[in-house]
């Protein structure tokens, strides 16, 4: 690595010394009066006569002309040599990087013209980029290396102190990577490391950093987390769980399938300035503890997380009490067709906390999953939804409505999920054909065959299934083709900017087209404006959900007719 870097630097110095240079003279009225053959070749090709008596400014890239004119004016004013880097245009319209040096020709105290030298920097710029890659990026995975990570981490810690937000360091180590290298060779190991780097990158946001420290050790640096330690820790946990699930999915190494897992050590940083060295030590200690319990888990650095641990312990006790005292309630958000008629609703879980008020699932579901409460909560939601369907069925004005409920990945993967679901439906007496179960892509990662069996069992009784948040997760067309689904749900993140971001518009349109081609209905969530609805309708979407049609609310706030 060091030898390659030094070789690139030597080549860079050679380029700096021997870069092609054009010489030209401008007349007092800024026309090209003289130019050497190198300059002709740079600007227009072969015919020197075609460039004489033309304004040199015409060869300057339009966005750089202000800087060019400012340099010329300074040279005329003080008679000194001035330089700047800018873009010049070839005769064919293409551009190249160049350095201009100019000095005014003075006669009688005034400028009578300008002498300019042009140094082509194209190859030098390319070499600078190559040197930067060698110095700051890992050659195997193309990810930032330790040097660039430390620089970004230093900047991130200062940003957190200024903004009051949190960041996090996650050190990710592959479990039993040495065995792969020993049994299948370093080529297989390198292939896996490249694939791991790609998977990590899709698990985080664009402004986060994924780096390779060396060997099978990677680091993810998260920025812009909540200013509240507990909430920031929950955000880190959610991303770490996504990483673990993604890295658990099978890899194809050559012709063979290979499975791997990883361990993650994490630490937060925030308003109190901490050294980069200390942060990495804390995350490394947490990683050691994660591997000590068998791997495939996340562990936080405990001293830094003491406040969050205390808060989580309180929330744990409150959650137990909430289940015992029936403090949970369902809110309902309307779902409508393209004519604006309500066709159903999505049931959304809320916790009426006695002191903290109404809490959204994001504030307690992660802990419920970790503590094993999610199964009890899921059963409560299903039973409450079924009771509502029964109540609707008794009124001709609401008997046609369907109800969608969310199923967590932990709940869906449970062995008795299908059996328990049917037992509750039969116990309450709800029509299973009016029930839509929504699950996310993470629910089926690494277990597609088992998921298909469960879905088939429930669909045989009339239940329908929707793939929630489609497009933001794994999004494998292979499993989408094989899964017995009824609906795709476009994530609100694509709808938010569908009118202003061409990429979001293209993704939304593609999902609608894909769903229709597979015989699935497509519903868009997060629709807030008429313009968004009209765009989605033009793309072929016929079902919608969002604030445009009504916010989520408890059933007692509904009018007697859902369409009124």
C-alpha positions, 0 to 999 in steps of 0.5 A, a space after each residue: 500500500 505504501 509503495 503504491 502511494 509513493 509511486 503515485 506521488 512520484 508520477 504526480 510530480 513528473 506530471 507537474 513538471 512536464 505537463 503540456 503548456 500553451 502560450 498565447 498573447 492577447 491584444 489590448 481588446 482581449 483578442 488572441 494575437 499569438 499562440 503556440 502549437 501546444 495551445 492550438 492543440 489544447 483549444 481547437 485542434 490543428 488549424 492555428 488561423 481559426 483561433 487567431 483574433 478570437 476572444 479567449 474568454 469564449 474558451 473559458 467554461 461559462 461558470 468560470 468566466 467571472 473568475 477569469 475576468 477578475 484575474 485579468 482585471 487584477 493583472 491589468 491593474 497592478 502589473 503583477 502575475 496572477 494565476 487561477 485554476 478553471 475549466 477550458 473548452 475544447 473546440 468540440 465542446 468538451 472541457 478540461 482542467 487547466 491552470 492559467 498564469 497571466 501577466 499584463 504587457 505594460 506600455 506607458 503605464 497602461 496595459 497593452 495586452 496580456 501574456 497567458 500560459 495554459 497548463 493542462 491539469 487533466 492528468 494531474 487531477 486524475 492522479 490526485 484522485 488516485 492518490 486520495 483513493 490510495 490514502 483514504 480508501 480501502 483497496 479491497 472494498 473501496 470503503 473509507 479506511 481507518 485514516 478517513 474514518 478518524 477524520 470524519 469521526 473527529 468532525 462528527 464529535 465536534 458537530 454533536 457538541 455544537 448541535 446537541 444531537 448524538 452520533 454512534 460508532 458501531 464496530 462490526 466483526 464477522 463471526 468465524 471468518 478465519 475458518 472461511 479463509 482457512 478452508 476456502 482460501 483468501 479469494 473466497 474471504 475477499 469476496 465475502 468482505 466485498 459483499 459485506 461492505 456492500 450490504 453494510 452500505 445499504 443498511 445505513 443512510 447516505 450521510 453515515 459512514 461505513 469503513 473497513 478497519 482491516 481484516 474482517 472488522 468494519 465500522 459504521 459511524 452514524 450521525 444526526 441521531 436524537 438528542 435524547 440518549 434513550 431515543 438515540 440508543 433505540 435508533 442505533 439498536 434498530 440499525 444494528 438489528 437491520 445490519 445483523 439480519 442483512 449479514 445473516 442472509 446467505 452469500 454466494 461464493 462461487 457456486 456454493 452458498 455460505 452463511 455468516 453472522 456478525 457481532 456488533 459493539 456500539 457506543 454513543 457520543 454527544 454533547 460531551 466531547 470525547 476523544 476519537 481514540 476513547 470512542 473506538 476503545 469503548 466500541 471495541 470493548 462492547 464488541 468483545 462482550 458481544 463476541 463473548 456471549 456467542 456472537 450475532 448480537 449487539 452490545 452497547 458500551 455500558 458506562 456510556 449507556 447508564 442513563 439509557 439503561 436506567 430509562 429502559 428499566 423504567 420503561 420495562 416495568 411500565 410496559 409490564 404494568 401497561 399490559 396488565 392494566 390494558 393501557 393500549 388502544 388502537 387508532 385507525 387511519 382511513 384507506 381510500 380508493 381512487 374515487 375517494 371512497 373509504 375501503 378500509 383502515 390501518 389499525 395503529 397501536 398507541 400506548 396511553 402512558 399514565 405519565 408520558 401521555 400517548 406514545 407511538 410504537 417506535 418508543 416501546 416496540 423495540 423494548 417489547 421485542 427485546 423483552 419478549 412482550 411483543 407476542 402478548 402485544 401482537 395478540 392484543 392488537 389482533 384481538 382488538 382489530 377482530 372485535 372492531 371488524 365484528 362491530 363494523 360487520 353489524 352495520 351495513 354502512 361499515 360492513 364492507 370495510 377491511 382492516 390492516 394490522 402490522 405484524 412485527 418481524 419477531 412475531 411473524 418469525 415465531 413458530 406458532 404465529 399462524 396457529 395463534 392468529 387463526 385461534 384468535 380470529 375464530 374466538 372473536 368470530 371475525 371475517 378473515 377475508 376483511 383482515 390484511 396483515 402487513 409485514 416488512 421485508 426484514 421479517 422474511 430475510 433468510 427464511 423465505 420458505 418458512 414465511 411462504 408456508 405461514 402465509 399459505 396457511 393463513 391465506 387458505 382461510 381468507 386472510 390477505 398479506 401486504 408487504 409494508 415499506 416496500 423499496 427501502 429494505 432488501 427488495 429482492 425480486 426473487 422472493 417477491 416473485 415467490 411470496 404469495 402476496 396480495 398487496 405492495 405498500 409504497 413507503 411514505 419516504 418515496 411519496 414525500 418528494 415524489 413531485 420534486 425528486 425524479 428518483 422518488 417519482 421513478 421508484 414509486 412508478 416502478 413499484 406500481 408497475 411491478 405490483 400490477 404486473 405481478 397481479 398485486 394491488 398497490 397502496 401508497 401511504 403518506 399521501 398528503 396533497 391532492 397533487 401527490 394523489 393525482 401523480 400516483 393515480 396517473 401512474 396506475 395506483 388506485 389505493 391511498 392512505 395519508 393525511 389528505 384523507 384523514 389522520 389516525 384517531 381512536 374509533 370513538 372520534 369517527 363519525 357514524 359513516 366513514 365516508 362523511 
